[in-house]
Amino acid sequence: MLDQIKQDIEKHPVILYMKGSKLMPMCGFSAQVVEILHELGTPFETRNVLEDDQLRSSIKEFSNWPTLPQLYINGEFVGGCDVVTELYSSGELKKLLS
């Protein structure tokens, strides 16, 4: 599973591991990050951790980050909802995505 995560992160410039999908987020934190990415006009891929318990535990191990959602940009772990929201508010997220 860790190899699959690594491949997904390398393949997709922006990928969000979340609860639900970008069309139907299943938690408020995931919904907030999806809304921020939409607001910035960023195309992004998602993986629904609720569909696969192994993915849910493996992504936390992969990033060494205990919570979801988790955003990756250009192969780098950015953070969860609080970090993404803070970067968005400061304008840094837009710079990371350009």
HELIX and SHEET records of a PDB file:
HELIX    1   1 LEU A    2  LYS A   11  1                                  10    
HELIX    2   2 GLY A   28  GLU A   39  1                                  12    
HELIX    3   3 VAL A   49  GLU A   51  5                                   3    
HELIX    4   4 ASP A   53  SER A   63  1                                  11    
HELIX    5   5 CYS A   81  SER A   90  1                                  10    
HELIX    6   6 GLU A   92  LEU A   97  1                                   6    
SHEET    1   A 4 GLU A  45  ASN A  48  0                                        
SHEET    2   A 4 VAL A  14  MET A  18  1                                        
SHEET    3   A 4 GLN A  70  ILE A  73 -1                                        
SHEET    4   A 4 GLU A  76  GLY A  79 -1                                        
END                                                                             
